[in-house]
Amino acid sequence: DVVVCPSFIALQKVRELTKGTNIKVGAQNMHFEENGAFTGEVSAPMLKSLDIDYVIIGHSERREYFNETDETVNKKIKKAFEYGILPILCVGETLSEREGNTTEAKLECQVEK
């Protein structure tokens, strides 16, 4: 599949533009809770209401700047599957982990959780 993942505010417009094509639309992130006081977060039901097919989960920027853990990523993946949204799981190591030759262990940890 070809998947484009625009910012949240462009999802509806991109979905309209790709309707009837082989291009799928994905979101750049999703919160694992369905509702509650999570200002600025986007839930699985919100994405489903826009007919979104995919969601990026575990991006390095989310891990670094928003302190997302492997456990948080796991919750998001489970919630995406629950709503029929296919997660695009990002895994990877930091520069210091690569230089420390711990890449393989880091990737295994991310995938196992």
C-alpha positions in Angstrom: 0.0 0.0 0.0 1.0 3.6 -0.5 0.2 5.5 2.7 0.4 9.3 3.3 0.4 10.6 6.8 -0.3 14.4 6.9 -0.8 16.5 10.0 -4.0 16.0 11.8 -5.6 19.2 10.5 -5.1 18.0 6.9 -6.4 14.5 7.4 -10.0 15.2 6.2 -8.9 17.1 3.1 -6.3 14.5 2.1 -8.8 11.7 2.7 -11.2 13.5 0.3 -8.5 14.0 -2.3 -7.5 10.3 -2.2 -11.0 8.8 -2.2 -11.3 6.4 -5.1 -7.5 5.9 -5.4 -5.2 3.3 -4.1 -3.6 5.8 -1.8 -4.3 5.2 1.9 -4.3 7.9 4.6 -2.7 7.6 8.0 -2.4 9.8 11.0 0.9 10.8 12.6 0.0 9.9 16.1 -2.9 8.6 18.3 -3.6 8.5 22.0 -4.4 5.2 23.6 -7.3 6.5 25.6 -10.7 6.8 23.9 -11.8 9.8 25.8 -10.9 12.0 28.8 -9.0 15.2 29.5 -6.1 14.7 27.1 -5.9 18.2 25.6 -4.4 18.2 22.1 -4.4 14.4 21.7 -6.3 12.5 19.0 -8.2 9.3 19.9 -8.8 6.2 17.9 -12.6 7.0 17.6 -11.7 10.4 16.2 -9.4 8.9 13.6 -12.1 6.3 12.7 -14.7 9.0 12.3 -12.4 10.4 9.5 -12.1 6.9 7.9 -8.4 6.8 8.6 -6.7 3.5 7.7 -3.2 3.7 9.4 -1.5 5.5 12.2 2.2 6.0 12.9 3.1 4.9 16.4 6.4 5.0 18.3 8.1 7.7 16.1 11.5 8.7 17.5 10.4 12.3 18.0 7.4 11.2 20.1 9.7 9.0 22.1 12.3 11.7 22.6 10.2 14.9 23.0 7.1 13.5 24.6 8.8 10.7 26.7 6.8 7.9 25.1 7.8 4.6 26.4 7.6 1.1 24.9 4.7 0.5 27.2 2.9 3.5 25.9 3.6 2.5 22.3 2.1 -1.0 23.2 -1.1 0.6 24.5 -1.4 2.6 21.3 -0.9 -0.4 19.1 -3.6 -2.4 20.9 -6.0 0.5 20.7 -5.4 1.0 17.0 -6.1 -2.7 16.3 -9.2 -2.5 18.5 -10.5 0.2 16.1 -9.4 -1.5 12.9 -6.6 1.0 12.3 -3.3 -0.5 11.1 -0.4 0.8 13.2 2.9 1.7 11.5 5.4 0.8 14.2 8.6 2.9 14.3 11.6 1.2 16.0 15.1 2.4 16.2 18.0 3.3 18.4 19.5 6.6 19.4 23.0 7.7 18.2 24.5 6.9 21.6 22.9 3.4 21.5 24.3 2.8 18.0 27.7 3.9 19.1 27.5 1.7 22.2 26.7 -1.3 20.0 23.4 -1.9 21.7 21.2 -1.5 18.6 20.1 -5.1 18.5 19.1 -5.2 22.1 17.2 -2.0 21.8 15.2 -3.1 18.8 14.4 -6.5 20.4 13.1 -4.6 23.5 10.9 -2.3 21.4 9.4 -5.1 19.4 8.8 -7.4 22.4 6.9 -4.9 24.5 
